[in-house]
Amino acid sequence: MHEMSLAENIVQLIEEAARQQSFTIVKTVWLEIGQLACVEQASLRFYFDVVTQGSIAYQAKLEIIEIAGQAICKECKLKIPIASYYEVCPHCRCCNWQITAGDCMRIKELEVA
């Protein structure tokens, strides 16, 4: 259920940007969500529709851009794609790696009026 608080935070960020940049309507929100960010996209879409009611983002379209997980193996130093936190390096079979992409969520772009 943390998707509801994520959706509320997204709306807060949008409303803050609207105050700073003087726009009154949001038509589209492009969100980048990392594959490792532990966000259930269907749930986030549902809560986004709920929490935007009565806001400047009411009826805004939510576009989600999925970012693949990526890490650097600390043993063999290779960049590796990862889909979960429990994977091993396909090259050296080590599980000692550092995530470099795909563990975050951010608002990439807004279409406003």
N, C-alpha and C positions, 0 to 999 in steps of 0.2 A: 504494500500500500504506500510505499515511499514515493511512488509515481505521482500521487496527489500533491505532496509537498514540492516535488520537482516542478509540476505544472504551475503551482502557485508561485514558485520562485521565478519561473519563466515570465509569468504575467507581471510580476513586480519589476523585473528587469526591463520589460517592454515599456511599462508605464513610466519608469525613471528615464528611459531614453526619449520617450515622447515629451516629457517635461523639458528635457535639455535641448531637444532638437525641434520642438514645436510641430509635431504631427498629431493628427487626431484619429486616424483610422489605420489599422493594420490589416492588410489584405492577405499576406502570406508570411509565414515564419519558416525559415530554413534552419533546421537543427542538425548539428553533427552529433551522432551518438556512437561512441566506440563500442565495438563488439564485446569488450571486456568491462564495460561500464555498469553492468548488472541492472539494466533498465529494460523493463518489459514494454515494448513499443506499443502494443495494442492497449495496454492499461494506460500508458502515458497519453495516447490519443484520446481515450475516453475522458480522462480527467482534465485534459486541456480543453475539451469542449465544455465541460462542466464549469471550470473556473474562469473561463473567458466570458461567460454570460455577464452582461452588464459592464464589461470593460471595453477599452478601445480595440481589443483584439477579438471582440465578439464576431463569430462566423469567419474568423481568419482560417485560411488553409494551413495545415501543418505538414510541411515536407520534411521527411527524415532522410538524412544522408548517413548511411552506415559506414563507419571507419573500421577497417580491419585491424585486428590485434597484431602487434609486431614487438619483437624483443631482440636484445643482443645477448647471445650466450656468453657468460663470463668465463667459460672454459676455452671454447674454440674461437671466440670473438666474431662469430658469424651472425648476421641478421637473420632472424627466423620468424616466420608467420606463426602466430598462436591464436587459437580459438577459445582457450580456457586457461585458467591459472594452474592447471594440473598437468600440463604437457611437458614432454621432455624434448630436448634438442634432437632433431632428426639426424644430425651429423655425428654428434659425440655421445648421445643418450644421456646427457647431463640435464639436471633440472635446476641449475643455478643460472638464472638469466635475469635481465633487467628490462622491464617494459619500456618501450620507446614510443608506442602509438596505440590508440584504440582503447584507452581506459578512461576517457573523459567525455563530457557532454558540453556543448557550447552552442549558443545562438550564432549562426554563421551570417545570416542576412535577414533583413526585414523588407517586405514590400509595403510601403506606406502611402497614405494620401493626406 
